[in-house]
C-alpha cells in the first residue's frame, strides 16, 4: 500500500483537482489531505509536514492494536497541533467522492483521520474503504 501526499498549500478544490490530474485510481494507495502542523523538535517552530508519516504511524498503531481489518479512520493524529487547511463538511463530501481521505480537527476531540478510501474514478464505486484490500493483501502467518 502506498500513502500519497498532495503538494503543500492546496485548497480543498485544488486538492480534488490535483487528485484527478496526478493520481490514478488504485486499490493499493490512499491519499490524505491536508498537511499537518507540528512543533519542530529542534527549533520549536510550528511547521507544516506532509501527512504520510503520521498516517503510516496510525496504520501501524491500528494494525497492532486491532488488526488490518480495522480501518484507520477516526484515529487521533499524535503530535499534530493543527492542520494547514480547515475542511468543511461540504468539502469533505466532495473529496471523499474523489477518494481523498480528509484529516479533520474537531473541538474537544482533537485532530484525526476521517476516512479510509482509495483514489477513485468519479464514475465508479472505487472510493470504497481500503481495509478490504489490505486484509486480502496481507501475507499469511
Buried (B, 14 or more C-beta within 10 A) or exposed (E): BEBBBBEEEBEBEBBBBBBEEEBEBBBEBBBBBBBBBBEEEEEEEEEBBBBBBBBEBBBEBBBEEEEBEBBBBEBBBEBBEBBBBEBEEEBBEBBBEBBBBBBBBEEEEEBBBBBBBBBBEEEEEBBBEBBBBBEEEEEEE
